[in-house]
Structures are given as C-alpha cells and as structure tokens.
Amino acid sequence: MYTNFYPEHELFIESARRVFDKELRPNLKKWEEADNYPDEVYRILGRNGFLGLLISEDYGGVGGDYRLASAWCEIFGELLAVGMTVGVNMHSVVVSSALQRYGTAEAKSRWLPTAVTGEAIGAYAFTEPSVGSDLANCRTRAERRGDRWVINGSKTFITNGARANFILVLTRNDIKAGYKGFTTFVVDTKTPGFRVTKKLDKLGWRSSDTAELEFVDVEVDDSCILGNVGDGWIQAAKNLNWERLMLTLTALGGGRACLRDALRYAKDRVAFGEPIIKFDAVAQMLSEMTRKLIMTEALAHAAVDKLCSGEEARAEVSVAKRIVCEDMIWLADRAIQIHGGYGYTTEFSAEQWWRDLRLMTIGGGTSEIMGNIVARQLGLN
C-alpha cells in the first residue's frame, strides 16, 4: 500500500527507505525507551543528502522543490518515531528553508552549510507559555540599543529546543505597529543570556526534545535579522503554512504504516480457529480505515498541488491538516481495537502510533485554529 503521487521521485524514495532500514529502524525502539534520539541521526541523514532538500546547491543542498520535500515528509513519516521525524523535518525543511529565504548573507553562510550536513541543528520559537496559538500577543521583546538588539522573553513547546545550535525567534519589536511590529532573529544558542529552562515530559514523541526556553538580555546584531525589521508576522504565517503541511504529510505516512501493521496482525492473529481478518467486524474496521486513508491522501495531495503551483493555499492546508490529522488518530485508535488487549501493550506498534499521532491536531496550530483560518478566508470572521 503506497501512493503513486510522487512517481518522479521513486528512486529518491527507495534510496531513503534503504537508509532508514539500515541506519534508523534498528534503533527506534532503543531511542524511544531512552526518551531521546542522538544528534548523530542528523549527521547520518546529512551524509546521505536528506537535510538539504529545499536548500540551494550554493550551501551544499540539492535545490529541490516542495514536491520533493513533500515526498520526503510522507515517506519519513512511516517510521515509528514521530518525535524524531518531526524534529528532523523542523530542522531541515522548515527552519533551514526559512533561513535560506529570509536570512542575511552572513547568517546563511554561517549556518546553512552545517545545517545541511547535520553538524548544526535548528529550531523555530513561536509559542509562548501564556500565549499558546495566539501569536499576535507575543510577549518576547526585541529592543534596539545602539548597534545591537536585545531580546527578552520565553518560549515553550519548542521542538529541538534543547539540542538546537541556532533558533529562529519571533519577537515583538514595536507594540504600536500592530502586525508590522514583529521581527524574527536567528540566535546562536551559545549567546550569553539564552537558557533551556525545561525539557518537557510528554505523552508521545518520547524521543523528541521539546523544551521551554528563556532569553535574558540576549544580544544580536543586524546580521541576525530575517528579512527586514517588521517582517516577522508575514514570515511566521508563510512558514507555519508549510510547517502545517509537513505535519499533515508526516501524519499521513504514519497512518499508512499503522494500517499496514494492523492488517498484518489481523492476518497473523488466530482466534476461534481462524485469522481474525475473517471476522466481519475486523474486516469492516480495516475497510473503513482504508477508506479514510485513501480520502485523506487525496486531500493532502490536493494541498501539495496547490502549494506547488505557487498559490497561497492557506485554506487548503488548514482543511487538510485538520481532517488528515484527526482521521489518522482515529485510524490508530481502530488499530488498537483490532489488536485487542495486545494493542494496549508496548509489544505492538498501535499504542505508540496513537500516542505520537495524537499531537498532530495540536502542534503547528490546533484543529480549532485551522477552522478559524478557513472561516477567515471565507470572510466569516
């Protein structure tokens, strides 16, 4: 069971799968139990050319497009390690891509070559403890002092926050300027005043570091500004739209793998003298899971098409994220049911798929926020 939506990238997909099978899959359970995956994962993927899909050849990347990155997100999402796959993708196809689009020549030269090799890891800091999805009320401040900018504030739920070497930080630089009063800076995590205050313990994404961060009089210069002063809000909206599609495609890949596991179990598990797939109730569940997977594939790929055409695609991405991610959670729940009591143990994959996919309707903007975006696009609020 695999979509043929990316026929031009078939060789790329098979190459990626070979690397996964050799370098990553044998270690996934160990990393999950350790609540951490090593930074070496980035270097492995960097050596194989998978961290620079959207980065130009000038900085060591492959100069690919959103369709190539989409193929990667979907196939990478089939690994039973959503915390790891999202952590890698935040670094490679979200953070590094944003730095290439908006960063100064100095910042790009400093960070992108090592980001592509996996020697430097990036994070994006939007969310704040008292603000959540309400980015308009960002309280992290950037104040101009002479030829420097001084950043003060805190961020939370930051993927890669504890391991990052550089972080893109959304700040408020002018409270009176409305949406034009936001600016994003790239911050070296070795800068005095930066501190990881907590690594969060989570229901799922166990191997991923999700952190709270603090900025106390962190000083940066103009070379650290992304775009122009006041561009931060527009950049955040564009970056979040692609991040949401990345999460959607990752969830889709995970749901597909979860269904494969459930189908295999139903064929192998014998009860009352025959495989449980012969039972009408189980067959109906598998049929409905397949129906939802096919429908959500079509929805997600329609959003990819719209984005690759150069159009805004905010409504399409928001609809896809809400429906795909919610349906993949449902699919994982049904997989637990098919496994019966074993589905509630860690011996089989269903429980981890459920735990890991559950965050997809929250991260990058909740399902409710996705609904608000669509309503706004329709002029309803």
C-alpha positions as semicolon CSV with decimal commas, in nm:
position;residue;x (nm);y (nm);z (nm)
1;M;0,000;0,000;0,000
2;Y;0,172;0,316;-0,118
3;T;0,055;0,619;-0,310
4;N;0,188;0,680;-0,661
5;F;0,158;1,057;-0,614
6;Y;0,535;1,108;-0,646
7;P;0,635;0,894;-0,948
8;E;0,917;1,131;-1,043
9;H;1,075;1,071;-0,702
10;E;1,050;0,693;-0,693
11;L;1,429;0,641;-0,691
12;F;1,468;0,903;-0,420
13;I;1,203;0,730;-0,207
14;E;1,364;0,388;-0,245
15;S;1,705;0,534;-0,160
16;A;1,560;0,692;0,155
17;R;1,398;0,365;0,259
18;R;1,729;0,182;0,228
19;V;1,895;0,433;0,460
20;F;1,605;0,406;0,706
21;D;1,625;0,027;0,711
22;K;2,000;0,021;0,761
23;E;2,067;0,319;0,987
24;L;1,747;0,409;1,172
25;R;1,487;0,132;1,211
26;P;1,713;-0,100;1,414
27;N;1,749;0,174;1,679
28;L;1,400;0,323;1,700
29;K;1,279;0,118;1,996
30;K;1,601;0,184;2,188
31;W;1,572;0,558;2,131
32;E;1,207;0,558;2,232
33;E;1,287;0,380;2,558
34;A;1,573;0,622;2,623
35;D;1,340;0,922;2,562
36;N;1,598;1,059;2,321
37;Y;1,747;1,009;1,979
38;P;2,111;1,105;1,921
39;D;2,230;1,405;1,721
40;E;2,409;1,150;1,504
41;V;2,074;1,097;1,328
42;Y;2,115;1,440;1,168
43;R;2,467;1,362;1,055
44;I;2,357;1,026;0,907
45;L;2,083;1,194;0,708
46;G;2,313;1,479;0,617
47;R;2,575;1,243;0,473
48;N;2,305;1,088;0,257
49;G;2,182;1,423;0,124
50;F;1,843;1,433;0,302
51;L;1,882;1,754;0,504
52;G;1,921;1,998;0,216
53;L;1,616;1,918;0,005
54;L;1,500;2,282;-0,008
55;I;1,848;2,436;0,020
56;S;2,035;2,561;-0,284
57;E;2,350;2,395;-0,411
58;D;2,543;2,709;-0,310
59;Y;2,513;2,595;0,051
60;G;2,550;2,223;-0,010
61;G;2,183;2,140;-0,064
62;V;2,010;1,974;-0,358
63;G;1,792;2,267;-0,463
64;G;1,468;2,068;-0,460
65;D;1,110;2,193;-0,452
66;Y;0,809;2,146;-0,227
67;R;0,703;1,829;-0,407
68;L;1,037;1,662;-0,333
69;A;1,013;1,781;0,029
70;S;0,655;1,652;0,045
71;A;0,761;1,308;-0,079
72;W;1,028;1,306;0,191
73;C;0,789;1,408;0,470
74;E;0,541;1,138;0,377
75;I;0,789;0,852;0,344
76;F;0,988;0,962;0,652
77;G;0,661;0,971;0,844
78;E;0,626;0,594;0,804
79;L;0,897;0,542;1,066
80;L;0,758;0,460;1,409
81;A;0,927;0,764;1,564
82;V;0,713;1,072;1,502
83;G;0,906;1,277;1,755
84;M;1,225;1,210;1,563
85;T;1,079;1,257;1,216
86;V;0,917;1,589;1,307
87;G;1,233;1,703;1,485
88;V;1,442;1,633;1,176
89;N;1,186;1,793;0,945
90;M;1,154;2,106;1,158
91;H;1,528;2,147;1,123
92;S;1,565;2,058;0,756
93;V;1,254;2,160;0,562
94;V;1,115;2,434;0,789
95;V;1,390;2,614;0,983
96;S;1,674;2,584;0,730
97;S;1,437;2,668;0,444
98;A;1,314;2,982;0,623
99;L;1,672;3,088;0,694
100;Q;1,759;3,049;0,326
101;R;1,458;3,254;0,214
102;Y;1,490;3,539;0,462
103;G;1,834;3,530;0,622
104;T;2,118;3,773;0,557
105;A;2,414;3,656;0,350
106;E;2,620;3,640;0,669
107;A;2,366;3,428;0,857
108;K;2,316;3,191;0,564
109;S;2,689;3,144;0,516
110;R;2,734;3,080;0,884
111;W;2,455;2,827;0,941
112;L;2,330;2,664;0,621
113;P;2,637;2,459;0,519
114;T;2,649;2,291;0,860
115;A;2,269;2,260;0,876
116;V;2,280;2,058;0,554
117;T;2,545;1,821;0,694
118;G;2,369;1,787;1,028
119;E;2,654;1,939;1,225
120;A;2,430;2,229;1,332
121;I;2,066;2,181;1,431
122;G;1,793;2,445;1,411
123;A;1,467;2,520;1,589
124;Y;1,182;2,768;1,545
125;A;1,049;2,953;1,852
126;F;0,695;3,086;1,809
127;T;0,487;2,965;2,103
128;E;0,499;3,125;2,448
129;P;0,385;2,993;2,789
130;S;0,097;3,237;2,839
131;V;0,004;3,287;2,474
132;G;-0,016;2,947;2,301
133;S;-0,151;2,973;1,946
134;D;-0,226;3,346;1,988
135;L;0,092;3,470;1,822
136;A;-0,047;3,822;1,793
137;N;0,009;3,857;2,167
138;C;0,374;3,756;2,153
139;R;0,548;3,896;2,462
140;T;0,910;3,825;2,373
141;R;1,061;4,165;2,308
142;A;1,347;4,286;2,091
143;E;1,475;4,632;2,182
144;R;1,723;4,834;1,980
145;R;2,021;4,950;2,189
146;G;2,283;5,127;1,984
147;D;2,403;4,890;1,712
148;R;2,262;4,582;1,889
149;W;1,925;4,420;1,952
150;V;1,846;4,289;2,299
151;I;1,594;4,005;2,329
152;N;1,400;3,924;2,645
153;G;1,122;3,668;2,687
154;S;1,039;3,299;2,695
155;K;0,916;3,031;2,456
156;T;0,767;2,687;2,511
157;F;0,681;2,366;2,324
158;I;0,989;2,421;2,106
159;T;1,084;2,113;1,904
160;N;1,464;2,070;1,905
161;G;1,479;2,343;2,168
162;A;1,718;2,156;2,396
163;R;1,956;2,040;2,122
164;A;1,949;2,334;1,882
165;N;2,261;2,525;1,782
166;F;2,058;2,808;1,630
167;I;1,699;2,919;1,681
168;L;1,470;3,143;1,478
169;V;1,293;3,357;1,738
170;L;0,974;3,555;1,674
171;T;0,982;3,879;1,876
172;R;0,778;4,195;1,921
173;N;0,991;4,500;1,840
174;D;0,718;4,767;1,822
175;I;0,398;4,724;2,025
176;K;0,230;5,018;1,847
177;A;0,290;4,889;1,492
178;G;0,038;4,606;1,502
179;Y;0,125;4,319;1,268
180;K;0,418;4,523;1,135
181;G;0,578;4,526;1,478
182;F;0,716;4,170;1,470
183;T;1,070;4,071;1,377
184;T;1,241;3,731;1,362
185;F;1,604;3,682;1,461
186;V;1,839;3,387;1,428
187;V;2,004;3,332;1,766
188;D;2,314;3,127;1,836
189;T;2,229;2,919;2,145
190;K;2,578;2,984;2,283
191;T;2,490;3,353;2,316
192;P;2,500;3,472;2,680
193;G;2,152;3,503;2,827
194;F;2,000;3,211;2,639
195;R;1,892;2,920;2,857
196;V;1,695;2,597;2,823
197;T;1,477;2,607;3,135
198;K;1,300;2,274;3,098
199;K;1,274;1,970;2,876
200;L;0,907;1,872;2,875
201;D;0,789;1,521;2,958
202;K;0,520;1,413;2,710
203;L;0,255;1,152;2,635
204;G;0,408;1,080;2,295
205;W;0,704;1,195;2,087
206;R;0,911;1,044;2,368
207;S;1,242;1,055;2,183
208;S;1,199;1,419;2,081
209;D;1,328;1,706;2,292
210;T;1,052;1,962;2,344
211;A;1,174;2,250;2,554
212;E;1,098;2,572;2,734
213;L;1,346;2,849;2,655
214;E;1,444;3,174;2,821
215;F;1,607;3,484;2,670
216;V;1,753;3,731;2,918
217;D;1,928;4,029;2,759
218;V;2,036;3,817;2,461
219;E;2,228;4,046;2,227
220;V;2,233;4,005;1,848
221;D;2,327;4,235;1,562
222;D;2,157;4,326;1,234
223;S;2,305;4,023;1,055
224;C;2,070;3,808;1,264
225;I;1,750;3,971;1,133
226;L;1,538;3,760;0,898
227;G;1,422;3,982;0,613
228;N;1,353;4,332;0,735
229;V;1,253;4,472;1,071
230;G;0,875;4,432;1,089
231;D;0,855;4,130;0,855
232;G;0,821;3,871;1,131
233;W;0,443;3,829;1,123
234;I;0,425;3,770;0,747
235;Q;0,718;3,528;0,766
236;A;0,553;3,339;1,052
237;A;0,230;3,297;0,856
238;K;0,410;3,161;0,550
239;N;0,640;2,935;0,748
240;L;0,352;2,799;0,957
241;N;0,155;2,714;0,645
242;W;0,436;2,491;0,516
243;E;0,504;2,353;0,865
244;R;0,138;2,251;0,888
245;L;0,156;2,069;0,557
246;M;0,475;1,897;0,672
247;L;0,292;1,774;0,983
248;T;-0,005;1,664;0,772
249;L;0,209;1,457;0,538
250;T;0,406;1,311;0,828
251;A;0,078;1,205;0,991
252;L;-0,040;1,058;0,661
253;G;0,274;0,846;0,634
254;G;0,232;0,733;0,995
255;G;-0,131;0,639;0,940
256;R;-0,038;0,436;0,635
257;A;0,227;0,244;0,832
258;C;-0,015;0,193;1,121
259;L;-0,273;0,044;0,885
260;R;-0,010;-0,188;0,738
261;D;0,076;-0,311;1,087
262;A;-0,290;-0,366;1,174
263;L;-0,354;-0,554;0,850
264;R;-0,053;-0,778;0,910
265;Y;-0,166;-0,850;1,266
266;A;-0,521;-0,933;1,153
267;K;-0,384;-1,185;0,903
268;D;-0,149;-1,346;1,156
269;R;-0,365;-1,347;1,470
270;V;-0,576;-1,660;1,503
271;A;-0,886;-1,680;1,723
272;F;-1,154;-1,946;1,728
273;G;-0,952;-2,142;1,474
274;E;-0,911;-1,879;1,201
275;P;-0,734;-1,546;1,131
276;I;-0,928;-1,258;1,282
277;I;-0,934;-1,082;0,944
278;K;-1,203;-1,337;0,855
279;F;-1,435;-1,187;1,118
280;D;-1,680;-0,936;0,973
281;A;-1,624;-0,680;1,249
282;V;-1,247;-0,675;1,193
283;A;-1,281;-0,671;0,814
284;Q;-1,520;-0,376;0,839
285;M;-1,278;-0,182;1,059
286;L;-0,993;-0,242;0,814
287;S;-1,215;-0,142;0,523
288;E;-1,314;0,184;0,693
289;M;-0,951;0,256;0,785
290;T;-0,853;0,208;0,420
291;R;-1,134;0,436;0,305
292;K;-1,020;0,715;0,534
293;L;-0,659;0,672;0,428
294;I;-0,747;0,698;0,058
295;M;-0,966;1,004;0,117
296;T;-0,708;1,182;0,329
297;E;-0,434;1,106;0,077
298;A;-0,638;1,285;-0,187
299;L;-0,697;1,584;0,041
300;A;-0,334;1,617;0,147
301;H;-0,208;1,582;-0,208
302;A;-0,453;1,845;-0,332
303;A;-0,297;2,084;-0,079
304;V;0,051;1,988;-0,204
305;D;-0,057;2,059;-0,562
306;K;-0,196;2,399;-0,465
307;L;0,119;2,495;-0,275
308;C;0,347;2,373;-0,556
309;S;0,153;2,584;-0,806
310;G;0,273;2,892;-0,622
311;E;-0,065;2,983;-0,477
312;E;-0,121;3,071;-0,113
313;A;-0,310;2,751;-0,021
314;R;-0,383;2,857;0,340
315;A;-0,739;2,726;0,336
316;E;-0,642;2,403;0,162
317;V;-0,356;2,335;0,403
318;S;-0,571;2,417;0,706
319;V;-0,852;2,187;0,593
320;A;-0,606;1,910;0,512
321;K;-0,427;1,939;0,847
322;R;-0,747;1,924;1,046
323;I;-0,910;1,634;0,863
324;V;-0,600;1,424;0,789
325;C;-0,456;1,450;1,139
326;E;-0,788;1,381;1,309
327;D;-0,853;1,080;1,085
328;M;-0,506;0,935;1,146
329;I;-0,568;0,947;1,522
330;W;-0,896;0,765;1,463
331;L;-0,715;0,512;1,246
332;A;-0,458;0,444;1,519
333;D;-0,738;0,403;1,771
334;R;-0,901;0,141;1,549
335;A;-0,565;-0,034;1,516
336;I;-0,552;-0,067;1,895
337;Q;-0,901;-0,216;1,888
338;I;-0,802;-0,471;1,623
339;H;-0,508;-0,580;1,838
340;G;-0,735;-0,624;2,139
341;G;-0,552;-0,645;2,470
342;Y;-0,218;-0,658;2,289
343;G;-0,295;-0,320;2,137
344;Y;-0,277;-0,166;2,482
345;T;0,073;-0,303;2,541
346;T;0,403;-0,174;2,410
347;E;0,469;-0,508;2,240
348;F;0,293;-0,386;1,925
349;S;0,308;-0,056;1,738
350;A;-0,055;0,058;1,764
351;E;-0,028;0,226;2,105
352;Q;0,275;0,431;2,002
353;W;0,115;0,534;1,675
354;W;-0,183;0,661;1,875
355;R;0,034;0,847;2,127
356;D;0,255;1,001;1,861
357;L;-0,017;1,095;1,613
358;R;-0,230;1,247;1,888
359;L;-0,016;1,561;1,894
360;M;-0,070;1,631;1,524
361;T;-0,406;1,804;1,587
362;I;-0,233;2,035;1,839
363;G;0,118;2,113;1,710
364;G;0,155;2,383;1,446
365;G;-0,192;2,513;1,532
366;T;-0,486;2,322;1,677
367;S;-0,774;2,183;1,473
368;E;-0,983;2,469;1,609
369;I;-0,731;2,726;1,484
370;M;-0,741;2,555;1,143
371;G;-1,118;2,604;1,142
372;N;-1,076;2,972;1,227
373;I;-0,830;3,018;0,940
374;V;-1,076;2,871;0,691
375;A;-1,357;3,088;0,830
376;R;-1,136;3,395;0,793
377;Q;-1,052;3,302;0,434
378;L;-1,427;3,289;0,368
379;G;-1,476;3,629;0,528
380;L;-1,677;3,487;0,816
381;N;-1,475;3,649;1,094
